[in-house]
């Protein structure tokens, strides 16, 4: 019997849940605390919608991301005078490798050069794996990733100082144990970089380039970028870019590195097109940290091949250290459109419901008079069936309230 009563109670509760309907009821609460809180929340929402959404984020605009292309041109000369190469002038064809890159340009600032290499037999460069005392220490045909050739199995003298395993490869082998310091092309800080950047916003069919219409040929030949005095000149001195990134050019030139030239195009197309101009910033991208000293900087090898008078193939091997300048273009353009405007207005109006929900939670669950406010907030009505000969108006007023409690 107890089980049947419990079951009946559960069924009644389930029926009550299924056959109930809530309808809003407006209750005006005259309370300074609740009223002030309600107005403060509404004011905060209004400030967010107007200040952040519409003024700062320009929520009334349709936006588009930039499509960009970049070309570069480096100019400058450097003069060196060494015992190996003698007096020599270095121009763009010598230190820009390759001549054109995609959104990047590499400028050689230091190098280790090995002249007149030919295919033949010679002693390997001495290190822990190549030093030997007899032929037994060398393995014929052995090759590893750090070797300069194929071992022949013989142990020979390397410059009368050390014995190393003989190899067949490009001889004489490169000696890159000591990087020249100061940098070989220390005058590279005075080289200049011309950046030509064309942008396009497809959604608005808007195009522009960083060489502005006010720039003429005469001005372009003499200008140099400066963030205060000449912020729109597209010609940059290499040393100035490195300094602007908080680095020392001569220190960076020794082992090389990677610099970022950032071009920002943030345009409000509701205003004049002349106000859509680029902004430049600089930073060092590779990790320069005292705790990361393994394989620092930026370097690679390349060779220049030729034939001797005897018809023997020969080459000059260059291990090039330098600075790679990556040109990165960012941008967003906006223009008024009725659709995002209406969407953001609707979202803002919907947020005002937050004030009502917050005030209801505090009034009905946290205030001292919460039971009193609940009694005024909620009214419970039970449904009933009218009799055949009865009308609503014939019932007493107390019964017309339908069981208010």
Secondary structure, DSSP 8 states (H G I E B T S, - for coil): -HHHHHHHHHHHHHHHHHT------------HHHHHHHHHHHHHHHHIIIIIIIIIS-TTEEEEE-EEEEEEEEE--EEEEETTTEEEEE-HHHHBSSS--SSEEEEEEEEEEEEEEEEEEEE---STTTB-SSGGG--TT---TT-SEEEEEEEEEETTTEEEEEEEEEES----SS--SS-TTGGGGG-EEEEEEEEEETTTTEEEESS-TT--HHHHHH---BTTTBTT--EEEHHHHHHHTT--HHHHHHH-EEEEEEEEEEEETTS-GGG---EEEEEE-S--BTTB-TT-S-EEEEEEEEE-TTS-EEEEEEEEEEEEEEEEEEEEEEEE-HHHHHHHHHHHHHHTHHHHHHHHHHHHHTSTTHHHHHHHH----------TT--GGGS-HHHHT-S--
